[in-house]
């Protein structure tokens, strides 16, 4: 009887602990949801906008159309040859565009890398928690298995004693 009372007390303690852990976890999740992301600076917003624009099909199509128009107008001399064949002015304009686009794109990538690093740290933290909970479940299963084996051993011992005394095994 003492073992059963002790086991019921342990189960109640574990249930209470589990309830407290779940409540703490709910509070933590609610706090994390309330955490507002750090607002972006104007430079970061501009870098993201430039990177998003230049990394789109719309930009490629518009730029390709403008380049084709530039080449066609200069080759046919429809308006005037403002940039004759080697297209030095066009080359200068594209170089200028590339010189300014690269730093914007790098700034956006660096910021995204910081965001990814934070997410990876959070994933790591979640994985560690999951690993600890799985370990706890394994411990509980091992304890249950151990109790079951002890119960079976006691039952076998009791049956062996009955058989040894000549008492009937089944009642």
C-alpha positions, 0 to 999 in steps of 0.5 A, a space after each residue: 500500500 505504501 508503494 501505491 500511495 507513494 506512486 500516486 503522490 509522485 504522479 500528482 507531483 509530476 502532473 503539477 510540475 507539468 501544469 506549471 511548465 505548460 503555463 510557463 511555456 504559454 507565457 513565454 510564447 505570448 511574450 515572444 509574440 509581443 516582441 516587436 521586430 527592430 524597426 528598419 532604418 531608412 537605409 535598410 528599407 531603401 536597400 531592401 526595396 532596391 534589391 527586391 526591384 532589381 531582383 524581379 522579372 519586371 526589372 529585367 523586362 523593363 531594362 531589356 526593353 529600354 536597352 533594345 530601344 536605346 540600341 535601335 534608336 542609335 543604330 537607325 539614327 531615327 532621332 540622332 546618333 547621341 551614342 554611336 556604335 560602341 555605345 560608350 554612353 550606354 556602357 557608362 550608364 550600365 556601369 553607373 547602375 551596377 556600381 550603385 546596385 551592388 552596395 544596395 544588394 550587399 546591404 540587403 543581403 547582410 541584413 537578411 543574413 542577420 535575420 537568418 542568424 537570429 532564426 537559426 539561433 531560435 531554431 537551435 533553442 527549440 531543438 534543444 528544448 525538444 531534445 530535453 523533452 524527448 529525453 524526459 519522456 525516455 526516462 519516464 518510459 524507462 521508469 515505467 518499464 522498470 516498474 512493470 518488470 519489478 511487478 512481473 518479477 514479484 508476480 513470478 516470485 509469488 506464483 513460484 512460492 505458491 507452487 513451492 508450497 503446493 497451493 493451487 496457482 489459479 483461484 
